[in-house]
Amino acid sequence: MGNVQPTVEEYPDADAEEDARTIRSACRGAGTDEDEIISVLTNRSSGQRQQIKEAYESMFGEELESVLRSEVRGEFEDVILALLDRPSVYDAKQLRAAMKGAGTDTELIIEILCTRVNPQINAMRIAYNTVFGRDLEDDLRSETSGDVERLFVALAQGNRDTGFDVDPDLAEEDANNLHEAGEGSWGTDEFIFTEVLARRNHMQLRATFRAYEIMHGSDIEEVIENETSGHLCNAYLTIVRCAKDCQKYFAERIYHSMKGGGTDDVTLIRTIVSRSQIDLGTIREKFNESYDSVLAVWIDEECSGDYKKVLICLLH
């Protein structure tokens, strides 16, 4: 996947007890010292934040999460609490929120299941079971149906090939099968699309899309748009875009969360927090290139207060 840059990494010589004391004093007395809280949490990796949580509880007999919950508010609170979750737990909570109660936020499920790699999916499935005592696959089956259900279940099994090898013969074979399943026939055989898009590694998929274009003269995204619709179409397109350039896909997510009237804070927070330790540095560059502007400036204009500060700190 080339060389991708995170924005948050392990902090050298971090001392969890020292950090716990810093946060403790930031929350004591009149007012809360948000800058101290931001400075500690945005400069520590997820694993280091888990150590701070453990140190805090053993030193002060209170859960760091509930202490911070009572000190901070609004979107700033959402970011801080997101930073305290392990990535797998954070993803699991997002999925649960998407499925719980009336209605299902299918687009959110698409974003998570169609962009995560196997180790993330497997960790998320375990976290989902641990935190909620529920089975992710069962919930996906009961909340969705038809081709979307089949795709989600296939993705949740985490069986995508993890290699970087490309088999040109397989790419041609898959391209032909996709053509026969879609453009080359009446109706669409979604089973073939799901099988290829949920199982092949990203490099292999890129080779398949190129083969399709050479052999059949069509762009795979256009084919999907013509042959499918609704959530299934969006899910397939997300897999395709992520296979082609995952960082560009997330740059687009961020752009659309801020473009136009009002900000989709939930998407903005989720993207920045969940990609900060993976590829947010690269996403930031892609954003700047694609939209000929600076992501930090957008956030500066769209957000305010401590919420703005914490996002900008995560971005650098």
N, C-alpha and C positions, 0 to 999 in steps of 0.2 A: 504494500500500500504506500510505498515511498516513505519519505522521512517526515513524520508528523510531529508537531511541537505542542506539548501541553503548556499550560500557564502556571499550574500548581505542581510542585514536586516535593519530595521529602525535604524537610528542613534539616540542615546538618546540625548535629548536637542538640536537637530539641530536647527539652527537659519537661516531661508531662506534668510533674508536680509544680514546677515553677510556673508553667502556663496556667495550671489550675488556680494557683494563688493569684496570678495576674487577673484572671477573669473574676475570681472571687472579690478582689478589691475594686474591680470596675463596677461591680453590682452593689457594693456597700455604700452606705451614706446617702446623702442627698443627690438624687439624679444618678444616671447610669453613664459610665464612660464608654460610649459606643465605639469610639475610635480604637480603644484598647482591645475590645472584643473582636472588632474587624481585623485588626492587625494580627492577632494571634491566629484566628481561625482561617483567614485567607492565605496565611503563609505556612500552613501545615498540611501535610497530605492527609488523605482520608484515614489511613491507618494510624497516623499520629493523633488525629482528632479522637479516634476511639480510645487511645491511651489516656488522653486528657479527660475524657468522660469517666474512665475507670478511676483515675487518680482523684478526680473531683469527688466522686462518690465515697471513695474510701477515706479521704481526708476530712470531708465536711458532712458526710452522712446525708447528702441530698443529691438528687439527680440533676445533673447539669442542664438537661433539657427543660425540666420544669422550672428551674431557677431562671433560665433565660426567657422562657415563655412568659414569666410574670414581669420581666424587665423590658421587653421589646414588643413592638406592635406592627401590624400591617404587613406589607410586602417585605419589609426588612426582617421581620420575624420569620416569614416563610423561607427566606434565603438562609438565615442562621440555622433554622431547624433542618433544612435540607443538607447543609454542610455537616451536621452532626450524624446523619445517617450514613451507613456503609452504602456504596453505590448500588449493590444488589437489593438492599432493603428499600432504598429510595425508589428504584424501578418497581419493586413489588408493590409499594404503597401507591404509586401512580396508577399501576394496572388495577389495583383493587378499587381505587377511587373511580376509575373509568367504568367499572362494572357494577358497583354497588348502588342500591337504590333504584329509582325509576329511570329508565333510559340507559343507554350505553354510549360512552364517548369512544366510538369506533376509531376516529382519527387519532386519538391519543394512543390507543392500542397499536395502531399501524406504525406510528412513529417509533414506539419502543421495540416491538417484535421485528419490524422490518430493517432495523438499523443496528441491532446489537449482534456481537459475535458470539460463537458458541460458549466460551467460558462465562460470558456475562449472562447468557440465557440460562445456563445450567445453575449458576449462583442465584439468579433471580427466582428460578423455579423453587429452589430449596428455601430461599428467604420467604417466599410467598407462603409456603407451607408452614414454616417456623413461626412467622409473625401472625398469620391469620388462621392457622390450623385448617387450611383449605387446599385443594388441589388445583393448580393453575389450569391444567388441561380441562378438568371438569367444568370449571367456571367459564372458560372460553367456549366450551361446547354449549353450555346453557344460555350464554348471552348472545351468541351469534348463530348463524345457520348457513346452510348451503356451501357455496364455494368459498366464502369468506371464512366460515368455520374451518373448512378443510385446510385452507392456507394457514390460518392462525395456529391450528394444532400441529401442522407440519413444522412451522417455525419454532413453536414452543418446545418441540422435541430436541432442538439443538443438534440436528444431524447434518448441518451444512459441512461440506468438505472444507477442511481448514488449511489445506496446502496452498502453494502459490504456483503449482505446476499447471501448464496449459496443454491439453490434448487436442491438437487441431482437428483430428478425425471426429472426436466427440463433439467439438464445436460445430462442425458441419452437419453432423447427424442431428444434434439438438436443434440447429437452425432449421433444418428440413422438417423435423417433427413439429416445431412451433408453427412453421408455415402451413403444414397440413392441418394442424389443430385450429388455425385461425383463418388467415386470409385465403388459404387454398381450399376452403370447404364452406358448406352452408353451416351457419351456426359456429360456435366456438367450443372446442374441447378444453375446458379450463384445467382438467386434471393434468394435462401435459405441461401447461404453463406453470402450474403450481409445482409439479415435480422438478422441472428445470430450475425455476427461480428460487425454490426453497432449499435445493440440495447442492448446487454447484458452487465452487469457490468464486470469489469476485473476479479474479484474473480470467478464469475459465468463462465466466459470463461475458466479460468484455470481448473475448475472442468470439463467442457465440453471436453477440450483437453485430460484430464486424462481419462475420461470415453471412449473417442474415442479410445485411445491407448489400454485400457483394453478390450473393446468390439470387436475392429476391428484390433488390432495389428499393427496399423500404427501411425506414428508421424504426427500430423496435418500439420506441415510445409512441410513435404514431399508430403503429399496429395495435398496441394495447388500448390506446384511446378509441380506436375504431371498433375493436372487437369486444371490449368489456365496458362496464360503466360503474358509477357509484363507488362504494367503498373498495370493491375488488380492484377496480381500475386504479384507484389511488394507492392501494397496497402494492400492486405490481409495479407501478411507476416509482414508488419509494424504493423498492428493492433495486430496480434498474438504475436509478439515480445514485443510490448509495454504492452500487457496484462500480459505476463510472467514476464518481468523485464524491465520497461521503462528506468531506469537509464543505464542499460547495452546497450540498443538500442542506447542511445545518446552517450555513450562512444565509440561505434562502429562508429557512424557518425563522431565523432571528429577524431578518429584514421584514417579513410579513407580520411578525408579532408587533412591530413598531410603526409600520407604514399606515398611513391614513389616520382616521380619527381614533384616539384612545390607544392604549397599549395592552396587548394580550400578555399581562405580566406572568401568568402561569407558564406559558410556553417560553417566554424569555428566561425566566428563572430556571426552568427545567433544563433548557439547552445549555445555559452558561455553567450551571452547577455540574450537570452530568458529563459535560465534555472537558471541564477544566483540567482534569488529570490525564486526558487522553490526547486531544488534538485541538484545544481551543485556540492556541497560538496560530495554528494553520487556518482555522475557521475565520479568525479575525483578519488574517491576510487576504483570504478569499473574499470576505465581505468588502474589504477596502478596494480590492481589484474590481469586483463585480459591480459595485454601486458607486465607484469613484468617489468615495467619501470615507470618513474614519469612524469605525464602530463606536469608539469611546465618546466621540462627539455626539453621535446619535443618542447614546444612553444618557449623556449629560443633558441633552435637550428633552428627552422623553421621561426621565425619572428624576426624583429629587431626594434630598436629605440623605439619611444613612443608607437607604435602599440604593440610591445612586452610588454612594461611596463604596459599598460592599461589592457591587457588580463591577465597578471600575477596577477595584483591587484584584478581583478574580481574573480580570482580563489581561493583567500585566505580569 
